[in-house]
Structure formats: structure tokens, C-alpha cells
Amino acid sequence: MTEENQNKQYSADNIQVLEGLEAVRKRPAMYIGDIGIKGLHHLVYEVVDNSIDEALAGHCSHIDCFINEDNSITVKDNGRGIPTGMHEKEGKSALEVVMTVLHAGGKFDKGSYKVSGGLHGVGVSCVNALSSKLRVEVHREGNIFEQEYQMGVPDYEVRKIGDTDKTGTYVTFHPDSSIFQDTVYHFDILVARLRELAYLNKGIHLSITDKRRTNEEGEFIKEEFYSEGGLKEFVAFLDGTRESILDDVIYIDGEKDGVPVEVAMVYNSSYTENVFSYVNNINTHEGGTHLSGFRRGLTRTLKKYADQSGLLKKVKFEISGDDFREGLTAVISVKVMEPQFEGQTKTKLGNKEVISAVSKSVSDMLTFYLEENPEQAKKIVQKVILAATARNAATKARELVQRKNVLSGSGLPGKLSDCSEKDPAKCEIFLVEGDSAGGTAKQGRDRHFQAILPLRGKILNVEKAMQHKVFENEEIKNMFKALGVSIGTEDDERALNMDNLRYHKVVLLMDADIDGSHIATLLLTFFFRFLKPLIENGFVYIATPPLYLLKKGKDQRYCWNEDQRDLMIEEMKGGKDVNVVIQRYKGLGEMNASQLWDTTMNPEHRTLKQVSIDNAAEADRVFSMLMGDEVPPRREFIEANAKYANIDA
């Protein structure tokens, strides 16, 4: 069937209905993950995915997103426009079917879309159900159609409102504040996802405009994304803050066994593996068959080359698969017509046929590259040998921090003031900067469920340290012992074993100054690189001690930022000329135990910031930029974001 005939057949009859929309508002987390920040932003991704589907089918080149002044979202594309004709089975406009019926859309008709983005196909109807208001405008066949909804219910039938020579779909929605914990969109989170989509779908123009803010010229804040090189440019972007050991990115874009496979990879001088996998534009952070295929092709091909080249003759220990991935940054993207997902969050690909397709593609790509670039090949093998040497040293060092019996208390670090509760779900540990603040925290805590571990000075920067140095670091050893976690499982010697985790809340408690921020960043880098599952499970938090104490007679109030301080001062003055006493807490040691408990540690009053990973690739890039060797990107980032910092020198 020709593409022209496919275009003609994309009509109301192509829209297939699978089931209704009843449960979305009752159980929103089942459809969008949660009702917090992630779920809120997921609404945007669902709408954008529809536009991406049009682009993948070859009918859309531009996708523009807007955060409007009232915090609603608008997504516009220049695709074909959702069909508006009468749907025979449903007896209503196909547009209304798409917008109000779960699992209804052209992506279920193989003649309309070969592959489509998204996990479950809940799509824009789910967004509609979770929006207090939504308006859709379709430009199609010379006409402009519209329909508006409240909480997924149409206000009126689809109607024509004008003529046009354009095509496309415009969706504007207001997230329902009765469902979401927060309805304020974060520009940076959406920027990261649209940038990612531009790299994953080369040749498509994407943009996002924040109408809530303007720059110095009075123009709305805007970011635009376009990539000709696809994943090759993506890897170069991700690895831009590291020192590459290769001259260029290794890249392939082709099809094996009917599966489109795109892979880009490069080696750098770091000691971490950074491999990101995608299926139909979805980040499969739990991996799956495509990641297994990549690792199989990479290990077999590199080991075969290394053996044949004679470079491994002097190596006296076995080279493992992990050694071939140290210092590797790679992105794997596959397009699968009917993806099968598994795993806890349904982001692990299960299609068995993909293993062979990716493995063959990687093997062919690497074999050609190694033969054509012998000097680069030698550098890769030397990197592998260095990794194997370090791994052997790290194995010995790691054994020193493994605990035999975490619940008995044996092997706990001497500085740990443990809690009496033994149920990890009820326990929390505060990692506190310095012995002085640690002493205050010990006095102020609730000994029943709160443990305190003081940390001496700044911990090792794990971004620039070999693995055995990490496990030899005293403060890091203390954290491993206190938490009860270990590195290494039967399946993966680098995986985190959390079977004996002792606390389900790990709270970073630092001074509100430059040193405190630096220590917090060092700790977060360590958690991201070595204890990532703790973050992914929602166990890591940052405490927020107050910055100011205001006093006027017996009236005492705490403030957490300058704006709050200024408003509180005016309120306390009550229009009178009174000198309100302002105390700035530069360190936790300046607070007494009762003050620290009241403001920062008491679950009834405190505010904890939960650490989450919204975009793993972007998080990896930021950590490598902040804590790596390259100075210019770090300086540029700090200068651009200094205005958001709320710290004193």
C-alpha cells in the first residue's frame, strides 16, 4: 500500500475503541504514575507523544509547547489533524472519541501508525479526564473544528469555527487542582524532555515557550530543539562535560530483523557506565531485551578483537562484561511495533526478538569501527584493562564495608547514634555535616525512630575517583555500614543490594552556606552513582532548616527565604517603627537542640525535599558537569543559576 493511500485511509473508521474512561479520575496514579510533579508533567508528555506519532509517520515537522500565564499547557503541531468525521460504532465525532475514550486512537490501527510513542496508549483522553478544562482545535481538510471539555465531559458537540489552509492539532488543558498535589509546571523539566525527544527523533523541530516569564528584552522565555544527527548528537551532548578518549562518537542507524535500531556510544576517562535505553521514545530505565542485546554485542565483539590483537596477553585475571562498559556513554533507541513491557514500573522491554536485532547491529557496527580505526580500538582495550585492574582492587576494598548482620548492631560505625526502632519503614537517618551539628541533632532527635550519623568534612568526589578509592574512603564506608546496604548481587556485581536496608528515610542535613551546598552535592553524586535505587524508591530527602529567626519581644518566627523574611518583618511591625531583631543561621551549630527539632526534625512541622530523578540522562549530564574535570561547562552553569541559590559564603 502506498503512503498516499495510507493518508487517504486515515479517517474516522481508523479510530478503534478498546475500553472506557471511567477509572482514570478515581485512580489517576494507575495511568500516569503518580499525582505529584512526575504525574503533572506526564500529562504534557502524553499530548506531545500524539504529535510525535504524527512525526514518526512522516506527517509532522513542528511541535510547539507553551506554558501559559495561568499555568495551563498548550501543545500545537502541524500534523494531519485528528479526524473529525462520524465514528460509525460510537455514533459521535471521531475527535470526541479520541478525546473521551481510553485506548482509542489511530495508533491501534496498523495502517495509520507503524509504531507509536507512550507506554499504554492512554493518551490524550487520560489528560482530558485529569484536566479541569481542555480545549482541542483541529485544522483539517480546509476547516477549523473545536470542542471543549470539563473533567473529560464535552461541553458541546464538535463544531466548525472557521476555514484554514493549515493542518494540525492544538490542545490546551488545565490540570485539575483537586487531583494533583501541585499544578505549577517546571520549565526545566519540560525542556529536558523536549530536548531528549529532539535527539530521539532527528529532523523534528520542537520548542517550548514559558509565558509566565520574560527575558531582559521583554520576550517570553523560549527554548528550541532540532537535531540532524540524532543519537550521535545526543551522546556528544551528554558527554560534553567529560574527557573523551576517542576522536568521535561511534554510531549506527539501521534496521535488523525488521527492528529499527539506532545506537551511539563513546568512551571517556571517567569510571562510571552511563547507558540509556529507549523504546518508542520511552526511557526504559529498568532496561530490557534491547539493553541485553547491546551488552551482548558490545562484550563479544570487543573481547574477540582484544583477544585477536594480543593486547590481553599480559593480563593475569579474567576480564568481565562490566569492564567493557566502564567509562562508556551510550544511547540505544529501538522502535517496536508491539512493545511488551514488564518490571515494577512497566519500563522494562520484554520482546525477545529485540535481543538479536540489537546485538547484530552493535556487533556489525563495532567490528567495522575497530578494523577501520586501530588506534582508537587500542585506546578502548587499554581502558578495559584499566577497568579490570581497578575492579579487582575494588572487590577487595568492597568486602571491607559489607555487613554480616545489620540488625544485631555488629559492625556499625562508632559515630552512629542509632534509633531503637527496628522496622526500616519507620526509621530515618540524618546524615549531618560535622560533629558540632551532629551533637545538636543527637540532642534534639526522637531516639525512638531517628538515627544520626555525623560526617567529617567533605566526602570523596566519586565522580573523579576509581572504584577502589571510593570503598576505601572512611566516611563512605561508614555510610554503607550504617545504611546496611552492600554492592554486588548474584546477577550483577555492581548492583546495590538493599535486602538489609535499615532506614526508609535518608535525610541530608547541611549548613545553608557554600560548604554545606558543596557537601550536599558531593553526597547526592555518591547516591546517584552508587546508591541510585535509594533515590528511585523515594528514600532520599534533603532537610530544610530555616535561614532566619525574627524576634520582637516574645514574638519569634522562623523564615526559610528572603521574601518570607521581608513579609514577616512587615507583619511583625504592624505599620509601627519597631527594630525587629534578625538572626541569620549560617550553620546548624548556631541552633539549639529544641530549635532544630521544632523547625527541621519534627515530622509534625518540618519540610523535607524528596530527591527524585525526573530525567536520568539529564541528571547524569549535570552531575558530570558539576563534579567532573571540565571547568568551562561548570562555570557557565553556575553563572546561569547563581541567582537561584539561597546561600551565604
N, C-alpha and C positions, 0 to 999 in steps of 0.2 A: 504494500500500500504506500503510495507516495505521500510526502509531507503535506502536499496541497489537499489531498483527500482527507488526511487526518484532521486538518484545520476545519474543513467543511463539516466533519462529523462531530466536532466538539460543540455540542448543543445541549439542550435541556435533557435529552434522552441519555446523555453520558453521565448524568449525575445519579449515582446509585446510593440508596438509603440502606444503612445497616442496623441502626437502632436509635432510640430516642435520646432526649437530653435531660431526663428527669433528675438524675442523681448528682449532676455537676455542682449545683449550688449547695446541696446537702453535704457532699464530700469532695470539696474542691481539691484537697491535697492528693486525692487519687489520680487526678487528671493533670495537675500542674506541679506536683512535688510538695509544695507547702503553701502557706498563706502569708509567708514573710517576704523578705526582699527578693529571694530567688523566684518565688511564685509570681510576684508582681511583675518582674522583668520577663518572666516566661511568657506572659500574655503578648508582649511585643514580639518575641521570637516566633510565636505561633502565626501571627499575622504576616511577618516578614517571610516565614517559610513558604506561605502560599505564593508570594511573589517570586521567591527563589525557584519554586517548582515551575513557574512560567518561564523563567530564565533557562532552567535546565532543559526545558522542552524547545528552547530556541525562539521564544516569543516575547521576551522582555529583556531590556538592556539597562534600564534605570529604576532604582528603588530608592525613594526618599522618605526619611522618617523625621518627625517633628515632635518635640516635647512642647506642648502649647502652654500659654501663660497660666491656664487653670490646671495644669499638670495632667491634662488629657494627652493622648497619643494619636498622631495621625501617620498613617503609612500609605504612600502613593506609589503605584507602579505603572509602567506603560505596556503591560501585557495585553492579552486579548479581551480582558474584562469577563467577570463571572457571567455565565449565561443567564438570561432573564426570562426566557420563554417558559411556557407552561409545562410543569413536570407531570407527565401522564399519571404515574402511580399515586403521587401525593395530592394532585389536584390544585397545586399552587405554583407560583413562580419558582423556577429552579434557584434563583437568587435567595429567596426566602428559605428554601430547603437547605441550602448550603449554610445559611446564617443561623438556622434554628434547630437543625437535626444533627446530633452527634454522629460521627463517622459517615458523613455524607459529603461527597465531593468528586471531582474528576480524577483524583489520584487513585481511586479504586477501579477506574476503567483503564485497562492497559493501552487502549488506543489513544488516550488523552495524555498520559504521562508514563514514560518508561520507568523512571524512578522518581521518588519524591522525598523531600526532607521531613524531619519530625519523627518522633518515636511511635506514636499510636494513631496518628491521623485524626486526633480530636479537633485540631484546627481552630478555625475562626468561630465556630459555633460555641466552643468552650469559652472563648474570650467574650463572646456576646452574653453568655449566661452569667459571667462573673463581672459584668460591667453594669453600672447603674444606668448609663446611657451609651448607645452606639449608633452611629450613622454610617451607612455604606452608600457610596456613589459609584455607579458603573458607567463607563464610556464605552459604547459598543454599537457597531452597525449604524453609526451616524447619530445615535441617540444618547441622552444622558438620563439614567434611571437612579432613583434613590429609594431607600427605606430606612426608617428609624425604629429603635427598639429600646425597651426598658427592662433590664434584667432578663434579656433574651426574648421578651414578648414584643411582637411587632406593634407599632402604633397605628399603622395603616398598611394597605397592600402596596406592593411595588408600583411606583408611578413614574411616568416620564416627566422630566422637568426642563428639558431643553434639547438642543441639537449640538453636535460636535463633529470635528474631523479627527479626533484623537481616539485612542483606545486605552483602557486601563481600569484599575480598581482603586478607589480611595476609601480607606476605613479610618474613622475617628471614634475612639472609645474612652470612657471614663471608668477606671477601675472602681469597683464597689467598696466603699469605705466600711460597710457593715460586714464585709468578709475579710478584707486584707488588714493586717496589723498596721501597715504603713502604706500610704498611697503616693509617696514622693519618689519620683524616678531619679535615678543616679545617671547622669550623663556619661561618666567614665565607664560604667558597666556596659551601657549600650554601645559606646564607642568600641570597646574591646570586642564585643560580639560581631559588630558590623565589619570591623577590620578583619576578623577571622573569616567571616563569610566571603569577603572580597578575595582573600588568598585562596580559599577553598573552591571558589567559582570564578576562575580567571575570565576577564573580559566583561565583567558586570560592574556598572557604576553604582555605588551605594553612598548615601550621605545621611547625616543626622544633624538637625538644627535644634538648638535649645532656645526657645523663645522667651524663657524666663530670665535670660542674662544677655548682656551686650558687652562688646569689647570697647576699647578706648575710642574707636571710631564710631561708636554707636550702633554697630551692626550686631545681629544675633550671633551667638557662639555657634560655629559650624565646623564639622569635620567631614571630609570627603575621602572615599576609598576606591581604588581601582588597581587591579593587578594584571599585568600581561603574563608574568612568569609563574603565577600560581604558587604552588608549594615551594618552589625554588626561592622565590622572594620571601615566603613565609619563614623558612628556615634561616635565611640571611637576616631577617628582622629579629627573630628570636635569639639568634646567636651573635647579634651585633655588639653585645657587651662583653663577649668572651674573645679570647685569643685563638683564632682558628689555626690548625696545623696543616690544613690543606689550602690549595690555591683557589678552589671554587667548590660550590655545592654539587654533590653527586645527585643526579636527577633522572627520573624516568616517568613517562606519561604514556600509557598504552592500555591494551586490553588482553587479558589471558583467560581462556576458557569462558568467554562471554562476560567476564567481570572487569569493568574499567578500574584500573589501578594507577594511582599517582603516588609516587614516593620521592621525597627529597631528604638528604642526610649530609652531615658534615661532622668532622671530628675537631674537638678543641682541646685546650690544655687543662681543662677542669677535671674534677674527679667524680662527677655525677653523670648519670644517664638521664636524658631528657627526651623521651619518645612520646609523641602524642598521636593518637589514632582517631580516625573519624569514619563514620558510615553515613552516607547521605547527609553530610554536613553536621551530624550529631557527634559531639565529643564523647567517645566511648571510654570514659576514664577507668572502667573496670577491664578494658582490653577486650580479648575475644579471639576468634579464629584468624582475623586479619593480622593482629599483633603476633600471634603464634607463627603465622606464615612468614612474617617479616623476620622474626628472630631466627627461624629455621634457615631461611635463605641466607641471611647475613652470616650466621655462625659457620654453616657448612662451607660456604664459598670462601670466606676469609681463612678458615682453618686449612682448607685444601691448598690455597695459594701459599700460606705461610709454611706448610709442610714441604711443598714442592720447591719453594725458594731457598730452603735450608736455613731460614732465619731462626728457627726454633731449636736448632741442634744443641745449643749450649744451655737451654732451659731445662732445669732438673726437676721441675714439678709440673703437674698437669695444668693445662690451660682450660678454664671453664667458659661456659657461654657468657657469663657476666663480664668476663674480661674483655670480650669483643665489643661491649657496649659502654664501657667507661669513657667519659668524655664525648659521648655521641649525642648529637641533637638531630632528631629525625621527626618527620611528619608523614604518616601513612593515611591516605584517603581512598576509600573504595565506594563505589556506587553499586548497590544491590537492589534488584527489582523487588524481592520479597524478603526483607531482613527479618531474622529471627533473633529476638533479644532475650537475654536471661540475666541472672545476677540479682543482687538485692535491689538495685535501683533501675533495673531493666536497661542498663547501658553496657552490656557485655554481649558482643556479637556471637551467635551460635551457629551460623551457616558453615557446615563442614567443607563445602566446595571452595570456600574462600581461602582456606589454608594453602592449597596447592597453587591457586591463581597468584597469590601474593608471593609465595615462596619462589615460584618460577620467575616472576617478574624481577624480584630482587636479585636472584642468582644470575640471571642474564645481564642485568644492569651492572652488577659488581664485577662479574667476570670480564666484561668488556672494558670497564674502567681500569681495573688492576693491570690488565695486559697493556693498555694504551698509556698508562701513567705509572711506570715502575718506581719513580722517585716518591710519588705520593703514596703508593702502595707500601713502600718500605717504612714510611713515617707511620702509617696506620698499624703495621705489625709491631713496630717498636713501641707504640702507645699501648698495644695489647700486652706486650711482655712486661712493660712497666706496671700496668694494672694488675697483672697476675702476681708480680712480686709484692706489690703493696697489699693485695688481697691476702696473701699468705701471712704477712706481718699483722694485718688487721684481724685475722682469725684468732691469732694468739692473744692479741690485745682485747678482743671482744669477749673472750672466755673469762677474762678477769672481772667483767661487770655483770655477768649473768648471776641471778639469784637462785639459790637452791630451794628456799622455802619462804616466800614473801609474807605469808600470813603469820608465821611464827615470830617474825621480827629479826631473825638472824640475818646479818649482812647489811642491815640498814645503816646509812651514813650517820656518823656521830652528831652532826649538826641538825638532823631532822627532829623536830618536835612533833611526834605523831599524834593522831587522834585515837580515841578509844573505840569508835565505831568500826566494825569490820566489813560492812556491806559497801562495796565500792560505789554503788549507785547513790549512797547517802553521804559519801566522803568527798572532801575537797582539799586540795593542797595549794598553798600560796608560795610561789617562787619569788622571794623578796630580795631586793638589791641591798646587800651589805648587812653586817652583823648588827649595827645600830638599829636600823629599821626592822630587822628581823626580831630583835629583842622587844621592840614596841608591839609588833604584830603578835608575838607569842603571848604577851600580857593581855592583849585586847581580844584575842580569839575566843571562840567557843571550843573548848578542848574535846567536846564530845564528837564533833564531826569535822573540825578544821585542823589541818596539819600545816606546819610552817617549815620551809627549807630556805635558810639564808644562802645567798650566792656571793662569793667573794669576787668583787670587781667584775670585769668584762670577760665573758666566756670566750672560748676559741671561736674564731670566724671559720665555720665549717665550709664555707664556700671556697676557701683558698687552702684547705688542709687535706692531706691524704688521709684515707680512712683510718689507718692505724693510729695516727696522731689524734684523731677525734676520740677514739676509745681509750686513749692513754690520758686524756685531759681529766683532771681531778673533779672539776665541777660537773662535767658531763657524766662521768662515772657515778657521781652522787645522784644525779637526776634519774639515771637508769635504775639505780638501786632503789631509790625512794618510790618511783612510779611502779616498779615491779614488772617492767617490760623488758624484752630482750630482742636482739636482732638474729634472725635466722629461723627458718622452719624446714620441715622435711622437703617441701616442694621448692622453696626459694631461700637461699642462704642470706639474701639481703632483705627479706620481708620482715615486717615488725610482728612479733608475737605478743599479743595483748591478753593472752589467757589469764595472766595473773595481775592484770592492771588493778591498782589499789584505789584509784580515785577517778571519778567520772567528771570532776571539775578540776582543771589545772589552771590556776589563775596567776597571771604575771602581774606583780605589784612593784612598780618602779617609781622613782622620783620624777617629777614633772620638769626636768631640765634636759639639756643636751645629752649628758651622760646617761640619764635614765632612758631617753629615747633610743640611744645607741645600743644600750644593753637589751632593751625590748626587741629591737630589730635583730640583734645577734641571736636572741632566743627564738624568735619567730623563724629565722633562717634555719636554725638547728631543727626545729619542729617540722618545718616544711620539707627538709631534705631527709631526715631520719625518722621522724615520728608523724608522718603525714596522716596515717589513719586516725590519729587522735583528733586532728583538725576535721577530717571528713566525717567523723562521728559526732562532732559538736562538743568535744570535751575541753577545748582550749578557750580561755577567756582572758581579757585584759581588764584589770581593775581601774576605776576612775576616781582617785582621791580628789578632793576639792582643791582648787587653786587659791581660794581666798576665804578668810574668816572676817566678817564685818561685825563690829561691836558698837553699840550705842547704849550705854548703861548696862542693863541686864539683858537687853535685846541682842542676841547673837544669831547670825545667819551665815550659812556656807554658800559659796558660789563656785561654779565649775568653769566659767569663762568670763572674758572681759565684758561682753554685752550684759550678761546676767548680773555681774558686779555693778555696772553703771546703773541699771534699772533698779537694783535693790537699794543702792545708796540713795537714790531719789525718793524711793518709797519710804525708807527709814527716816529721811529728813522731814518728810511730810510738808515740804514747802518752807521749812524753817532753816535758818542759818546755823546748823549744828555740825561739828567736825567728827564725822563717823570714822572710827579707827579701822584701818585696813591692814590685815595681816596676810602677807603672801607666803604660802607654803612652798619653799623651794625644795624641800626634802621631807621624806616621810618621818625622819627623826625629829622634825620640829613639832609633830603632832604627838599628844599623849595617847596612851592606850585606849582610853574611853572615846576620844575624838576619832581615832582610826576605826574603832568598832562601829561607832554611830554612823559614820559617813561612808565607809568603804567596805566593811566586812560583814555587817549585819544584813542578812538576806531580806529583812523587812524594809530596809531603806536604801541599800546600795544600788548602784547601776553597774552592771558588768557588760562589757562589749564582747559578744561571741565572735570568735575568729572563724571565718569560712573561706572557702575557695570558690569564687564565682567563675573564674576562668583560669584553668590550670596553666595554659600556655602563657597567658599574660602574667600570672604570678611568678612563674619561672623566670620570665624575662626581667621583671622588676627586681627580684632577689639577686639575680646575677649582676644586674646593673648597680644595685646599691652596695653589694658586698664583694664584687669581683675586682679584677685588677685594672680594668679600663676606667680612667679618671674622667675624660670628657663627657661621656653619657651621664655619669653620676652628677657631675657639676651642673649639667643642663637640667636634669630632673629636679635637683634641689632648688635651683634658682626659680624654676617654674612653679614649684609647690611650696616655697618658703612661706608664702602668705597664708597657707592653711595651717601651718604649725602653730601650736599654742604652748610654747616652751620658753624658758629663760635660760640664758647662758650660765 
